[in-house]
């Protein structure tokens, strides 16, 4: 969760400030309790009632390393104090006006916001009692967005391979990433995966293969494309990738796969699924975000979604349209098995998972991690570039299950050995297909539209909300 600074502003006249101290402190305590209950860490400044206190308290918060700061108002406060405090590195600013009808706190927020905007700042504004669920949700979304934006700084993306099968939207400018997002890109040859996989302890690999055989609903060995040896090759590659990430300090990564590995070694479906999962055959672990086809903007989108939510993130192709704004989202093995039942218990999820042989696209063979994503609300998002400028398409959707006979028919027609997620979009199919900038789309459970809009503001990314989200650009 986020490390948030709080500065509560007051009147600059002692005869007006002094009688309001207890009142302001109570408003501040309410704010502190509400955000602490959500898991955020608060760094509280003393009440600001002069240029000197504004400078001293802002400097104190900056030294404490806050990721973002709430400028908090419940009474009239001199706008100049907010200007003085804003001169320190406090991260994104939220101006919170708690309702206090007897005092002109709203006036103070509007005056401070105008003063800050004259300086080129763009603070977020929220009005209302922090005890109101909608108000607290807005502040929480802003705080999570601040954390996600700040957490990217100094991270390293492992680019394993390069552009895959001519997908231009999968390749990004490393200088732009460093400048705009603070992310470095470490280039690694795919041969390193093969080399390291061959050195993994065979007994460790065998244990992984046996665990999978016992945990999933069925392993469809066919003696050609999927054999125990090929499944063990995928398990070994998984361990090689985790070793690479640990050794090189990779915070997230992408694997080219096609065509070299998929034609001459094995597909990366099993490694990709379990890197993105919160567990593997050796126990629980935080998801390590990984994109297939070395899609850089996919991985960056997924990492942002993960930093916001803490959840695994789905990667898929927009594969097929079923009517009624329902799309079949499919990709070889990239769906984390978490999405099969949305459980932290691998046994629950893997009871819905099958390992199928790969088809003609991937002659090297290996297992594809088949399942159908469990129903529930999700947020879809994708970073892309328009003439070099970053933007983010985002919208809400509902994952659903089809009527059993119809679902089986669609899966058989589209791709019977790959995972599926049936998503009913909030936007119309026409709007989505005419505007969405990539064949790859990414999903995380829950509603993260407000937080993503704030992330876009923090990172200098143009938001492109679709559906009902298009009306929420001013929503923090």
Long-range contacts (C-beta under 8 A, 24 or more apart in sequence): 1-38, 1-39, 1-40, 1-41, 1-143, 1-144, 1-147, 2-40, 2-41, 2-67, 2-68, 2-143, 2-144, 2-146, 2-147, 3-40, 3-41, 3-43, 3-64, 3-65, 3-66, 3-67, 3-147, 4-35, 4-40, 4-41, 4-42, 4-43, 4-66, 4-67, 4-68, 4-69, 4-70, 4-143, 4-146, 5-42, 5-43, 5-44, 5-45, 5-61, 5-64, 5-66, 5-68, 5-69, 5-70, 5-90, 5-91, 6-31, 6-32, 6-42, 6-43, 6-44, 6-45, 6-69, 6-70, 6-72, 7-45, 7-48, 7-54, 7-57, 7-58, 7-61, 7-69, 7-70, 7-71, 7-72, 7-85, 8-45, 8-47, 8-48, 8-72, 8-73, 8-74, 9-47, 9-48, 9-49, 9-54, 9-71, 9-72, 9-73, 9-77, 9-78, 9-81, 9-82, 9-108, 9-112, 10-47, 10-48, 10-49, 10-75, 10-77, 11-49, 11-75, 11-76, 11-77, 11-78, 12-49, 12-50, 12-77, 12-78, 12-80, 12-81, 14-49, 16-76, 17-47, 17-49, 20-75, 20-103, 21-47, 23-74, 23-75, 23-100, 23-103, 24-74, 24-75, 27-72, 27-74, 27-98, 27-100, 28-72, 30-98, 30-129, 30-130, 30-131, 31-70, 31-72, 31-96, 31-98, 31-130, 34-130, 34-131, 34-136, 34-139, 35-130, 35-139, 35-140, 35-143, 38-136, 38-140, 38-143, 40-140, 40-143, 48-77, 48-81, 48-85, 49-81, 50-81, 51-80, 51-81, 51-84, 53-81, 54-80, 54-81, 54-82, 54-84, 54-85, 55-84, 55-85, 55-88, 57-85, 58-84, 58-85, 58-86, 58-87, 58-88, 58-90, 59-88, 61-88, 61-90, 62-88, 62-89, 62-90, 66-90, 66-91, 67-91, 67-146, 67-147, 67-150, 68-92, 68-93, 68-94, 68-142, 68-143, 68-146, 68-147, 68-150, 69-93, 69-94, 70-94, 70-95, 70-96, 70-139, 71-95, 71-96, 71-112, 71-123, 72-96, 72-98, 73-97, 73-98, 73-105, 73-108, 73-109, 73-112, 74-98, 74-100, 74-103, 74-105, 75-100, 75-103, 75-104, 75-105, 75-108, 76-103, 76-104, 76-105, 76-107, 76-108, 77-105, 77-108, 77-112, 79-108, 79-111, 79-112, 79-114, 79-115, 80-115, 82-112, 82-115, 82-116, 83-112, 83-115, 83-116, 83-119, 86-116, 86-119, 86-121, 91-146, 91-150, 92-123, 92-124, 92-142, 92-145, 92-146, 92-149, 92-454, 92-457, 92-458, 93-121, 93-123, 93-124, 94-123, 94-124, 94-125, 94-126, 94-139, 94-142, 94-476, 95-123, 95-124, 95-125, 95-126, 96-126, 96-127, 96-130, 96-139, 97-125, 97-126, 97-127, 97-128, 98-128, 98-129, 98-130, 99-127, 99-128, 99-129, 122-457, 124-454, 124-457, 124-476, 125-476, 126-476, 137-450, 138-450, 138-475, 138-476, 139-476, 141-448, 141-450, 141-451, 141-454, 141-476, 142-450, 142-451, 142-454, 142-476, 144-308, 144-451, 145-308, 145-451, 145-452, 145-454, 145-455, 145-457, 145-458, 146-454, 146-458, 147-307, 147-308, 148-304, 148-307, 148-308, 148-451, 148-455, 149-455, 149-458, 149-459, 151-307, 152-181, 152-182, 152-183, 152-303, 152-304, 152-307, 152-459, 153-181, 153-182, 153-183, 154-182, 154-184, 155-182, 155-183, 155-184, 155-251, 155-252, 155-303, 156-183, 156-184, 156-185, 156-186, 156-248, 156-249, 156-250, 156-251, 157-183, 157-184, 157-185, 157-186, 157-250, 157-251, 157-252, 157-253, 157-254, 157-296, 157-299, 157-300, 157-303, 158-186, 158-188, 158-244, 158-245, 158-248, 158-250, 158-252, 158-253, 158-254, 159-185, 159-186, 159-187, 159-188, 159-253, 159-254, 159-294, 159-296, 160-188, 160-189, 160-190, 160-192, 160-193, 160-241, 160-244, 160-253, 160-254, 160-255, 160-256, 160-294, 161-188, 161-189, 161-190, 161-254, 161-255, 161-256, 161-257, 161-260, 161-294, 162-187, 162-256, 162-294, 163-256, 163-294, 164-256, 164-257, 164-258, 164-259, 164-293, 164-294, 164-295, 165-258, 165-259, 165-293, 167-293, 167-295, 167-439, 169-295, 169-297, 169-384, 169-437, 169-438, 169-439, 169-440, 170-254, 170-293, 170-294, 170-295, 170-296, 170-297, 170-298, 170-440, 171-296, 172-296, 172-297, 172-300, 172-385, 173-388, 176-388, 176-390, 177-296, 177-300, 180-390, 180-459, 180-460, 181-300, 181-459, 183-300, 185-296, 186-248, 186-250, 188-244, 188-248, 190-255, 190-256, 190-260, 190-261, 192-240, 192-244, 193-237, 193-240, 193-241, 193-244, 193-255, 193-261, 194-237, 194-240, 194-261, 194-265, 195-240, 196-239, 196-240, 196-243, 196-244, 197-233, 197-236, 197-237, 197-239, 197-240, 198-236, 199-240, 200-236, 200-239, 200-240, 202-232, 204-239, 205-232, 205-235, 205-236, 205-239, 206-232, 207-281, 208-232, 208-235, 208-238, 208-239, 208-280, 208-281, 208-282, 209-235, 211-281, 212-270, 212-281, 212-355, 215-281, 215-346, 215-347, 215-350, 215-351, 216-350, 216-351, 216-353, 216-354, 216-355, 217-350, 217-351, 217-352, 217-353, 217-354, 218-354, 218-355, 219-354, 219-355, 219-367, 220-354, 220-355, 220-356, 220-357, 221-357, 222-357, 224-357, 224-365, 225-357, 225-358, 225-359, 225-365, 225-366, 226-355, 226-356, 226-357, 226-358, 226-365, 226-366, 226-367, 227-365, 230-266, 230-365, 230-366, 230-367, 231-270, 231-355, 231-366, 231-367, 233-265, 233-266, 233-366, 234-266, 234-267, 234-268, 234-269, 234-270, 234-271, 234-366, 234-367, 235-270, 235-281, 237-265, 237-266, 237-268, 237-270, 237-271, 238-270, 238-271, 238-274, 238-275, 238-280, 241-271, 241-275, 241-290, 242-275, 242-288, 245-288, 250-288, 251-303, 252-288, 252-289, 252-290, 252-299, 252-300, 252-302, 252-303, 253-288, 253-289, 253-290, 253-291, 253-299, 254-290, 254-291, 254-292, 254-293, 254-294, 254-295, 254-296, 254-298, 254-299, 255-290, 255-291, 255-292, 255-293, 255-294, 256-293, 256-294, 257-292, 257-293, 257-294, 258-293, 258-362, 261-364, 262-358, 262-361, 262-362, 262-363, 262-364, 263-362, 263-363, 263-364, 264-364, 265-364, 266-364, 266-365, 266-366, 267-332, 267-333, 267-358, 267-362, 267-364, 267-365, 267-366, 267-367, 267-368, 268-292, 268-333, 269-332, 269-333, 269-334, 269-358, 269-366, 269-367, 269-368, 269-369, 270-333, 270-355, 270-366, 270-367, 270-369, 272-315, 272-333, 272-334, 273-333, 273-334, 273-335, 273-336, 273-337, 273-369, 274-336, 274-337, 276-302, 276-312, 276-313, 276-315, 276-334, 276-336, 276-338, 277-312, 277-336, 277-337, 277-338, 277-346, 278-312, 278-338, 278-344, 279-344, 279-346, 284-344, 287-311, 287-312, 287-313, 287-336, 289-313, 291-315, 291-334, 291-440, 292-331, 292-332, 292-333, 292-334, 293-440, 295-440, 297-382, 297-383, 297-384, 297-385, 297-438, 298-382, 298-438, 298-440, 298-442, 300-383, 301-381, 301-382, 301-383, 301-392, 301-442, 302-442, 304-381, 304-383, 304-452, 304-455, 305-379, 305-381, 305-442, 305-444, 305-448, 306-444, 308-444, 308-448, 308-451, 308-452, 308-455, 309-444, 309-445, 309-446, 309-448, 311-338, 311-444, 311-445, 311-446, 312-336, 312-338, 312-339, 312-444, 313-442, 313-443, 313-444, 314-339, 314-373, 314-378, 314-421, 314-442, 314-443, 314-444, 315-440, 315-442, 316-421, 316-440, 316-441, 316-442, 316-443, 317-439, 317-440, 317-441, 318-436, 318-439, 318-440, 318-441, 319-414, 319-415, 320-410, 320-414, 321-429, 321-433, 322-402, 322-410, 322-422, 324-424, 325-424, 325-425, 325-426, 325-427, 325-428, 325-429, 325-432, 326-400, 326-422, 326-423, 326-424, 326-425, 327-422, 327-423, 327-425, 327-429, 327-432, 328-410, 328-414, 328-420, 328-421, 328-422, 329-373, 329-420, 329-421, 329-422, 329-423, 329-441, 329-443, 330-414, 330-415, 330-418, 330-419, 330-420, 330-421, 331-418, 331-419, 331-440, 332-358, 332-361, 332-362, 332-368, 332-418, 333-367, 333-368, 333-369, 333-418, 333-419, 334-419, 335-369, 335-371, 335-373, 335-419, 335-421, 337-369, 337-371, 339-371, 339-373, 339-374, 339-399, 339-419, 339-421, 340-371, 340-372, 340-373, 340-374, 341-374, 342-374, 342-376, 342-445, 356-416, 356-417, 356-418, 357-417, 358-417, 359-417, 368-417, 368-418, 368-419, 369-419, 370-416, 370-417, 370-418, 370-419, 371-419, 371-420, 372-401, 372-407, 372-411, 372-419, 372-420, 372-421, 372-422, 373-399, 373-419, 373-420, 373-421, 373-422, 374-399, 374-401, 375-399, 375-400, 375-401, 376-445, 377-445, 377-446, 377-447, 378-423, 378-443, 378-444, 378-445, 378-446, 379-443, 379-444, 379-446, 379-447, 379-448, 379-449, 379-452, 380-423, 380-425, 380-441, 380-442, 380-443, 381-441, 381-442, 381-443, 381-444, 381-448, 381-452, 382-436, 382-437, 382-438, 382-440, 382-441, 382-442, 383-461, 384-437, 384-438, 386-437, 386-462, 389-462, 390-459, 390-460, 390-461, 390-462, 391-437, 391-461, 391-462, 391-463, 391-464, 392-452, 392-455, 392-456, 392-461, 392-462, 392-463, 392-464, 393-435, 393-436, 393-437, 393-464, 393-465, 393-466, 394-449, 394-452, 394-453, 394-463, 394-464, 394-465, 394-466, 394-469, 395-425, 395-426, 395-427, 395-432, 395-449, 395-465, 395-466, 395-467, 395-469, 396-425, 396-426, 396-447, 396-449, 396-467, 396-468, 396-469, 397-423, 397-424, 397-425, 397-426, 397-443, 398-423, 398-424, 399-423, 399-424, 399-443, 400-424, 425-466, 425-467, 426-466, 426-467, 426-468, 426-469, 427-466, 427-467, 428-467, 431-466, 431-467, 432-466, 435-464, 435-466, 449-475, 450-475, 450-476
